[in-house]
C-alpha cells in the first residue's frame, strides 16, 4: 500500500511517517513545492492508495488579518488542490483529511451526532476545510483532532515553564480540554484505513475530556513540580490577539464513532497519557 502524506515534516506528520513505514507502507511525502507544481502534485497523488492530509499553517500564532488569510488559505486552497488531483484520476483511493474539535461549541458535550457548532474563526476554517475534502471522488474520512500530546507539539512548548516551577492554569482553568496521545492518533488512522466500510467524520480525542485546570495539575504532579502561577487571559490576548481563543476556550468532545465502531484507546485518561510521555 502506498500512502501520500502532506505535512510530513511536522510534529504529527513525522510521527505518522515513521509509524506507517514500520507497518510496511510505501510513504510519499507531499511537500510545499509540490503544491506549487500541479504536475508534481498530481503525479504523487496518483501513485497513492491512501492520502493523509495534514496541510496547514501553525494555529498558535498572533492572528493578524494577514495571518488569518494564511491560516485559511493554507488549509482550504491546498486541500482543494489535493481533491482536484484525486478527481483527475480513476484510481480507487482513500482520503483522510484533518479538521479540529474547534469546530464545536465551547465546554458543552459534543460528539459526531449530537453537537453544536461554535461561532469562531476556527469554526469557519474547519467547516470550509471539511467541505472541500468531501468533494473528493474517494472514500473520505474527516479526522477532527483534539490537542495531540506527544514528544513535541503543544506539550513540548509547555514543559520548560512547568519544569522550572513556573507553570499554571490558563485563566480560571475551567475551559474543557480534549486531547489524544499521538500513539492513539496513529492507531486511529490505521484503524480507519483497515476498516474500509467506514466513512464520514471521526473525533480524534480521548473518551475522557478534562479541563485545563486538571490537565495542569496532572502535568505538574507527574513532573513533581508546583504549578502556582496562573496565566492571565489578558496576557494571551496581548500576545496572540484573536488567536488566544485557541488557548482560552475549549471543547468537550467525545469520540462516539470510533468507539461505536470498535476502536480501543490505549491511553484513555490524562494521567495515563502524562505518565507515558514523561516517564
N, C-alpha and C positions, 0 to 999 in steps of 0.2 A: 504494500500500500504506500502511495506517495502522498505526503502531506505538505501543502504550501502554507507558510506561516508569515503573516505580516507582524511587524513589531517584534521581531525575533531577537533584537539586541537589548530589549528592555528587561525589567525585573521578572515579569511573568513570562514573557516570550523566551527568555534564556532558559528558564526552568522547564518550560514545555518542550523546547527543542531537545534538551538532553533526556527528558522523560520519555518522549516518543521515539527517540533514537534507540534507547535501550529496549524498547518494545519491538524493534525491528522495522520501524517505518523509515522510508527514504524521506529526508527533510529538504524542502526547497525554501530558502529564505527569500522573502519578497522585501526588497529594500526601498528606500526613498527614491533612489534613482529609477527604479522600475516604474514608480508612479508617474514619473516624468517622461517615460518612454513606453507608449501604449503597446508597441510591438513586443517589447521585452516582457511587459506585464502579461499580455495575452499568452505568450509562449509559456511562461512559468505556470500560469493558472491552468492552461490546457493540459499540462502534464499531471496535474494533481487529481487524486480521488477525493481528497478532503482539503478544505481551506479553513484555517482558523484565522479569523480577522481580529487583530488586537490594535489596529492602527488608531492613533490619536495623540494629540499633544498633551503634556502633563497638566492635570487639573489643578494641582496645588501650586498656584501662581497668583500674582496680583491680576485681577480681571479688569484690565483697561478695555476700552471699546475695541481697540485693535487686537488685544489678546483674545477677546471673546470671539472675534471672527476666526482667529487661528484655531481655537478650541472647536468651533463648529465645523469649519471647512475641512480640517484635518480628519474629521470623522465622516462627515456626510459625503463630501466630494470624493474622498479616496474609496469609501465603500461603494459609491456609485460606479467608480472605475472597475472595482472588483466584480460587481454584478454584471457590468457590461462585458467583461472578459468571460465570465461564466456563460452568459447568454449567447456569446459568439461561437460557442462550440456545442456539439451534440452529445458530449460525454455525460454519463450519469455521475453527479458529484454531490457532495455534502458541504454546506457552508455553515460554520459555527461562528456567528458574529457576536461581538461583545456589546453589552449595554451595562447599565448600572442600577443599583437599587435606589439611586437618587431620582429615578422616575416616579417613585411613590411619594405619598404624603408623609409628613413627619410624625414619628412616635406611635401612631395608631397601628394596630396589626394589619399587615398586608401579605397576601400570597398571590399566586398567579391567577387565581379565580375570583377571589374576593379582595378588592383593593380600591384605593382612591389615588388618582394621580396627584402629584404635587403641582405647584404653580411657580416653579423657579426656572431660571435659565437652563439649569442642568436637566430638568424635566423635558424641556423643549428639545435639547440636544438628543436625549435618549429616545424620545418619540420619533424624531426625524431619522435618526440613525437606524432604528429598528425598521421603520417603514421602508427605507432604502434597501436594507438587506432582504426584506421579504419579497422584493421584486425579482430575485434570482430564480432562474429556472433550474432549481435544485432542491434537495431536501434541506430546509432551512431550520436552524435552531438558534434561538436568541439566548445568550447567557448573561443574565443580569448579575454583575459582581457586587458582593459586599466588599468590605475592606479586606484585601488579601494580605494575610500575615505570613511572613517567611523571613529568610535571611537576606533582607533587602527591603525596598519599598518603604511603606509608612513606618513599620516597626524600627527599621534601621535609623530613620530620622529621629525617632523618639528616644532611642536608647541612651545616648550620651547624657542629656539632662537628667534622666532618671538614675543613671549610674552615679552621677555627681550629687544625687540627693536633691536636685532642683526641679524634679518633675511634679506634676499635679494635674488635677482635672481641668477641663475646659469649661469656663463659666460655672454654672451650678452643677454640671456633670449629669444632669437628668436626661439629656438627649440620648436616644436609642443608638446602639452601636451593633450593626450587623456585620459579621466577619466570616472569613473562611481560611483555614490552613491551606497553604499553597499545595500541599500534597493532596488534600481532598479536592481542590480545584482541578488538578491534573487528572485525578481518578474520575471525577465527574465528567470531564471532557471525554476520557476513554470510554466511560460507560455509555454516553450518548452516541458515540461513534459506533460502538459494538451493537447497540440495540437500534437497528435501522428502521424500526416501526415508529420511533419517537420523532416528534416534530414540535415546533412552536417555542414558547417562552419557558425558560427554566431559571429559577433563582439559585444563584451560586453563593450560598451562605449557610452557616451552621443552623441547625434546628433550634438553637437556644440563643437568640439575640440577647444582648446585655445592655448596659448603659455605659456612658463614658466614665462615670464615677467608679463603677465596679471594675471596668477594664483597667483603670488607673490603679486601683487597689491591688488587683491581681498582679499587674506588672511590677509594682513596687515590692510586693511581698515576694514574688519569685526572685527578684534581684536582691532582696534583703536590704532595701534602701527606703528611706522615708519619702513620702510624696505629699508635701505640705505647702506647696506653692501654686495655688490655682492660677490659671492663665486667664486673665480678664478678657471678655469678649471684645471690648473696645480696642485692645491691643491687636487682636487678629484683624479687626476691621481696618485699622490703620495700615497694617502690613499687607493685607490681601484684598481689601476692598470688598466687592460683592463676592469674590471667591472665598471669603471667610465662612460663608454659609455651609460649605462642604465640611467644615470642622465644627461649627456651632449648631448645625441642625443634625438630625439623624433619623434613620428609618428602621422600623421594627418589622423585619421581613422573615417569612417562613418559607422553606424550600419544599412546598407541598408536592409539586410534580415529581421532583427527584425521589422523594420518599415514597410516594404512591406507586412509582414505577420500579421500586425495589432497590434503590441505591442505599448503601450503608456508609455513613460517615465514620471515618477513623477517629476524628477529633471533633466531638460534639460540643464540648464546653470550653469556655475561655481558659479555665485553669489547665485543661489538658493541652491546649494549644501553646500556652506560655511555657509550661513545663517541658514540652518537647523542643521548642525553638530556643530556649535559654538554658538548656541542660549543659 
